[in-house]
Amino acid sequence: MALNLIAPEQLPAWVPGQLTAQSPREGWDGISVRGYRYRGSDVQVPSMRDYMVVVYRRGSTSMRRKIDGAWATEEVRPGDVSLLTRAEESRWVWPDTIEVLHVYLTQDELAETCRQMYDREVRDVHLRNEVKTDDPAIHRTALLIADEALHGGVGSALLVQSLACQLSVHILRRHAESCSASHRVTTD
């Protein structure tokens, strides 16, 4: 039985919020970005098609997340990052208003980067599901991607492609559990 995976643009059906940024529909391959302002919520998120990076921009809150029956709770604030691997249902609960960026990396983007890094065929990539990680490199790169979505310009597709590669390499080095069923990624 095939999983019913939702695309990033479908997320507001489950997690309503005010859209603050959005990447163009054309010209961005393997990556997209959407910014949201959310009030406190308790939401069930279906399995996402893409890997999701959540970057906290404004507001602090207690963030509870459940994946596979296990709850994790962290206090998140601007500068923090949450990671969610693809194809996993999750429940998110937070009481306060926050503003976030969601950066989505496709399975093909992350798998191709992993293939290039490790010079081997890769079936799938699995990220550690982290409610909170303090990773300034991810935060900074996500802000650059969002700025490009909002303002663009000559060379925009090239810049976004290079930022997607930079983000993918960094995530695979520091936040991936595996790049296939038989190969573990070495992390710092």
C-alpha atoms as a printed R data frame, in Angstrom:
    type eleno elety resid chain resno      x      y       z
1   ATOM     1    CA   MET     A     1  0.000  0.000   0.000
2   ATOM     2    CA   ALA     A     2  1.416  3.389  -1.047
3   ATOM     3    CA   LEU     A     3  1.711  6.223   1.452
4   ATOM     4    CA   ASN     A     4 -0.436  9.280   0.821
5   ATOM     5    CA   LEU     A     5  2.239 11.962   1.104
6   ATOM     6    CA   ILE     A     6  1.288 15.638   1.144
7   ATOM     7    CA   ALA     A     7  3.158 18.389  -0.685
8   ATOM     8    CA   PRO     A     8  4.324 21.537   1.143
9   ATOM     9    CA   GLU     A     9  1.575 23.686  -0.380
10  ATOM    10    CA   GLN     A    10 -1.044 21.315   1.091
11  ATOM    11    CA   LEU     A    11  0.152 21.748   4.699
12  ATOM    12    CA   PRO     A    12 -2.165 24.707   5.525
13  ATOM    13    CA   ALA     A    13 -5.156 22.344   5.282
14  ATOM    14    CA   TRP     A    14 -3.830 20.715   8.485
15  ATOM    15    CA   VAL     A    15 -1.831 23.583   9.975
16  ATOM    16    CA   PRO     A    16 -3.599 26.886   9.293
17  ATOM    17    CA   GLY     A    17 -1.482 30.013   9.495
18  ATOM    18    CA   GLN     A    18 -0.797 33.338   7.813
19  ATOM    19    CA   LEU     A    19  1.522 32.906   4.820
20  ATOM    20    CA   THR     A    20  4.477 35.333   5.065
21  ATOM    21    CA   ALA     A    21  6.823 34.020   2.343
22  ATOM    22    CA   GLN     A    22  6.621 31.612  -0.562
23  ATOM    23    CA   SER     A    23  9.031 30.386  -3.214
24  ATOM    24    CA   PRO     A    24  8.011 30.701  -6.862
25  ATOM    25    CA   ARG     A    25  6.253 27.715  -8.429
26  ATOM    26    CA   GLU     A    26  8.756 27.610 -11.312
27  ATOM    27    CA   GLY     A    27 12.556 27.579 -11.382
28  ATOM    28    CA   TRP     A    28 13.269 26.127  -7.947
29  ATOM    29    CA   ASP     A    29 14.192 22.460  -8.348
30  ATOM    30    CA   GLY     A    30 14.445 20.218  -5.297
31  ATOM    31    CA   ILE     A    31 13.724 22.942  -2.759
32  ATOM    32    CA   SER     A    32 10.906 25.234  -1.693
33  ATOM    33    CA   VAL     A    33 10.283 27.666   1.148
34  ATOM    34    CA   ARG     A    34  7.149 28.892   2.877
35  ATOM    35    CA   GLY     A    35  6.940 31.278   5.808
36  ATOM    36    CA   TYR     A    36  4.066 31.264   8.314
37  ATOM    37    CA   ARG     A    37  2.788 33.153  11.319
38  ATOM    38    CA   TYR     A    38  1.025 30.659  13.605
39  ATOM    39    CA   ARG     A    39 -1.089 31.101  16.691
40  ATOM    40    CA   GLY     A    40 -0.840 28.461  19.393
41  ATOM    41    CA   SER     A    41 -2.070 25.167  17.953
42  ATOM    42    CA   ASP     A    42 -2.509 21.428  18.383
43  ATOM    43    CA   VAL     A    43 -2.204 19.859  14.926
44  ATOM    44    CA   GLN     A    44 -1.873 16.419  13.383
45  ATOM    45    CA   VAL     A    45  0.353 16.543  10.291
46  ATOM    46    CA   PRO     A    46  0.084 13.766   7.693
47  ATOM    47    CA   SER     A    47  3.218 12.276   6.182
48  ATOM    48    CA   MET     A    48  5.079 14.931   4.204
49  ATOM    49    CA   ARG     A    49  6.440 14.219   0.733
50  ATOM    50    CA   ASP     A    50  9.578 16.288   1.441
51  ATOM    51    CA   TYR     A    51 12.063 16.680   4.276
52  ATOM    52    CA   MET     A    52 11.041 19.647   6.416
53  ATOM    53    CA   VAL     A    53 13.312 22.171   8.108
54  ATOM    54    CA   VAL     A    54 11.505 24.561  10.468
55  ATOM    55    CA   VAL     A    55 13.391 27.752  11.318
56  ATOM    56    CA   TYR     A    56 12.046 29.844  14.201
57  ATOM    57    CA   ARG     A    57 12.086 33.581  13.420
58  ATOM    58    CA   ARG     A    58  9.878 35.312  16.000
59  ATOM    59    CA   GLY     A    59  8.283 34.328  19.278
60  ATOM    60    CA   SER     A    60  9.239 31.725  21.868
61  ATOM    61    CA   THR     A    61  7.104 28.778  22.893
62  ATOM    62    CA   SER     A    62  7.107 25.303  24.331
63  ATOM    63    CA   MET     A    63  7.036 22.923  21.350
64  ATOM    64    CA   ARG     A    64  5.742 19.389  21.835
65  ATOM    65    CA   ARG     A    65  5.978 16.924  18.980
66  ATOM    66    CA   LYS     A    66  4.942 13.293  18.736
67  ATOM    67    CA   ILE     A    67  6.282 10.844  16.172
68  ATOM    68    CA   ASP     A    68  5.703  7.084  16.432
69  ATOM    69    CA   GLY     A    69  3.975  7.453  19.807
70  ATOM    70    CA   ALA     A    70  6.891  9.223  21.511
71  ATOM    71    CA   TRP     A    71  6.531 12.832  22.687
72  ATOM    72    CA   ALA     A    72  9.454 15.255  22.760
73  ATOM    73    CA   THR     A    73  9.211 18.734  24.290
74  ATOM    74    CA   GLU     A    74 11.591 21.673  23.907
75  ATOM    75    CA   GLU     A    75 11.493 25.412  24.463
76  ATOM    76    CA   VAL     A    76 12.048 27.012  21.025
77  ATOM    77    CA   ARG     A    77 12.976 30.609  20.230
78  ATOM    78    CA   PRO     A    78 14.346 32.627  17.304
79  ATOM    79    CA   GLY     A    79 17.463 30.963  15.925
80  ATOM    80    CA   ASP     A    80 16.342 27.410  16.736
81  ATOM    81    CA   VAL     A    81 15.599 24.759  14.118
82  ATOM    82    CA   SER     A    82 13.340 21.680  14.003
83  ATOM    83    CA   LEU     A    83 13.911 18.820  11.555
84  ATOM    84    CA   LEU     A    84 11.385 16.274  10.311
85  ATOM    85    CA   THR     A    85 12.303 13.435   7.991
86  ATOM    86    CA   ARG     A    86  9.941 12.750   5.116
87  ATOM    87    CA   ALA     A    87  7.045 10.276   5.111
88  ATOM    88    CA   GLU     A    88  6.352 10.321   8.861
89  ATOM    89    CA   GLU     A    89  3.145 11.493  10.525
90  ATOM    90    CA   SER     A    90  3.600 13.893  13.411
91  ATOM    91    CA   ARG     A    91  1.609 15.851  15.949
92  ATOM    92    CA   TRP     A    92  2.739 19.342  16.992
93  ATOM    93    CA   VAL     A    93  1.458 21.307  20.007
94  ATOM    94    CA   TRP     A    94  2.488 24.850  20.988
95  ATOM    95    CA   PRO     A    95  0.665 27.478  23.076
96  ATOM    96    CA   ASP     A    96  2.109 30.773  21.815
97  ATOM    97    CA   THR     A    97  2.259 32.766  18.574
98  ATOM    98    CA   ILE     A    98  5.366 32.073  16.478
99  ATOM    99    CA   GLU     A    99  6.725 33.021  13.076
100 ATOM   100    CA   VAL     A   100  8.618 30.328  11.197
101 ATOM   101    CA   LEU     A   101 10.133 29.422   7.858
102 ATOM   102    CA   HIS     A   102  9.648 25.958   6.404
103 ATOM   103    CA   VAL     A   103 12.349 24.891   3.970
104 ATOM   104    CA   TYR     A   104 11.473 21.714   2.089
105 ATOM   105    CA   LEU     A   105 14.053 19.502   0.409
106 ATOM   106    CA   THR     A   106 12.807 16.804  -1.952
107 ATOM   107    CA   GLN     A   107 13.819 13.183  -1.671
108 ATOM   108    CA   ASP     A   108 15.615 13.460  -5.023
109 ATOM   109    CA   GLU     A   109 17.591 16.540  -3.890
110 ATOM   110    CA   LEU     A   110 18.855 14.951  -0.673
111 ATOM   111    CA   ALA     A   111 19.485 11.522  -2.239
112 ATOM   112    CA   GLU     A   112 21.435 13.041  -5.155
113 ATOM   113    CA   THR     A   113 23.566 15.103  -2.773
114 ATOM   114    CA   CYS     A   114 24.182 11.992  -0.663
115 ATOM   115    CA   ARG     A   115 25.177 10.032  -3.811
116 ATOM   116    CA   GLN     A   116 27.694 12.725  -4.718
117 ATOM   117    CA   MET     A   117 29.106 12.908  -1.182
118 ATOM   118    CA   TYR     A   118 29.551  9.163  -0.700
119 ATOM   119    CA   ASP     A   119 29.960  8.075  -4.347
120 ATOM   120    CA   ARG     A   120 27.377  5.298  -4.071
121 ATOM   121    CA   GLU     A   121 23.803  4.584  -5.056
122 ATOM   122    CA   VAL     A   122 21.313  5.777  -2.439
123 ATOM   123    CA   ARG     A   123 17.717  4.606  -2.075
124 ATOM   124    CA   ASP     A   124 16.618  6.900   0.718
125 ATOM   125    CA   VAL     A   125 17.852  9.342   3.328
126 ATOM   126    CA   HIS     A   126 16.570  9.395   6.899
127 ATOM   127    CA   LEU     A   127 17.046 12.487   9.057
128 ATOM   128    CA   ARG     A   128 17.022 12.562  12.833
129 ATOM   129    CA   ASN     A   129 13.682 13.996  13.897
130 ATOM   130    CA   GLU     A   130 14.795 16.867  16.103
131 ATOM   131    CA   VAL     A   131 12.307 19.152  17.848
132 ATOM   132    CA   LYS     A   132 15.101 21.609  18.593
133 ATOM   133    CA   THR     A   133 18.614 21.936  17.370
134 ATOM   134    CA   ASP     A   134 20.830 24.985  17.668
135 ATOM   135    CA   ASP     A   135 22.362 25.097  14.202
136 ATOM   136    CA   PRO     A   136 23.234 28.624  13.029
137 ATOM   137    CA   ALA     A   137 24.308 27.360   9.582
138 ATOM   138    CA   ILE     A   138 20.843 25.965   8.845
139 ATOM   139    CA   HIS     A   139 19.161 29.068  10.249
140 ATOM   140    CA   ARG     A   140 21.342 31.441   8.213
141 ATOM   141    CA   THR     A   141 20.909 29.450   4.976
142 ATOM   142    CA   ALA     A   142 17.127 29.275   5.426
143 ATOM   143    CA   LEU     A   143 16.986 33.057   5.851
144 ATOM   144    CA   LEU     A   144 18.964 33.519   2.624
145 ATOM   145    CA   ILE     A   145 16.598 31.157   0.799
146 ATOM   146    CA   ALA     A   146 13.553 33.036   2.123
147 ATOM   147    CA   ASP     A   147 15.084 36.376   1.134
148 ATOM   148    CA   GLU     A   148 15.570 35.054  -2.379
149 ATOM   149    CA   ALA     A   149 11.925 33.914  -2.469
150 ATOM   150    CA   LEU     A   150 10.774 37.381  -1.416
151 ATOM   151    CA   HIS     A   151 13.098 39.518  -3.547
152 ATOM   152    CA   GLY     A   152 14.693 37.348  -6.260
153 ATOM   153    CA   GLY     A   153 16.695 38.914  -9.037
154 ATOM   154    CA   VAL     A   154 19.108 38.041 -11.806
155 ATOM   155    CA   GLY     A   155 20.720 34.669 -11.094
156 ATOM   156    CA   SER     A   156 18.057 33.710  -8.565
157 ATOM   157    CA   ALA     A   157 17.732 30.090  -9.726
158 ATOM   158    CA   LEU     A   158 21.520 29.657  -9.594
159 ATOM   159    CA   LEU     A   159 21.747 31.136  -6.097
160 ATOM   160    CA   VAL     A   160 18.895 28.964  -4.813
161 ATOM   161    CA   GLN     A   161 20.492 25.868  -6.364
162 ATOM   162    CA   SER     A   162 23.786 26.594  -4.581
163 ATOM   163    CA   LEU     A   163 22.008 27.281  -1.260
164 ATOM   164    CA   ALA     A   164 20.045 24.023  -1.632
165 ATOM   165    CA   CYS     A   165 23.316 22.140  -2.158
166 ATOM   166    CA   GLN     A   166 24.938 23.861   0.835
167 ATOM   167    CA   LEU     A   167 21.941 23.107   3.065
168 ATOM   168    CA   SER     A   168 21.764 19.486   1.892
169 ATOM   169    CA   VAL     A   169 25.463 18.810   2.531
170 ATOM   170    CA   HIS     A   170 25.277 20.392   5.980
171 ATOM   171    CA   ILE     A   171 22.150 18.439   6.967
172 ATOM   172    CA   LEU     A   172 23.622 15.161   5.701
173 ATOM   173    CA   ARG     A   173 26.849 15.737   7.648
174 ATOM   174    CA   ARG     A   174 25.228 16.680  10.949
175 ATOM   175    CA   HIS     A   175 21.606 15.546  11.043
176 ATOM   176    CA   ALA     A   176 21.197 12.397   8.931
177 ATOM   177    CA   GLU     A   177 20.856  8.967  10.454
178 ATOM   178    CA   SER     A   178 21.380  7.129   7.200
179 ATOM   179    CA   CYS     A   179 21.695  7.520   3.445
180 ATOM   180    CA   SER     A   180 20.306  4.043   2.727
181 ATOM   181    CA   ALA     A   181 19.300  0.912   4.577
182 ATOM   182    CA   SER     A   182 22.876 -0.361   4.659
183 ATOM   183    CA   HIS     A   183 25.031  2.764   5.071
184 ATOM   184    CA   ARG     A   184 25.214  4.978   8.164
185 ATOM   185    CA   VAL     A   185 26.352  8.537   7.735
186 ATOM   186    CA   THR     A   186 29.232  9.620   9.939
187 ATOM   187    CA   THR     A   187 28.301 12.701  11.958
188 ATOM   188    CA   ASP     A   188 30.412 15.126  13.964
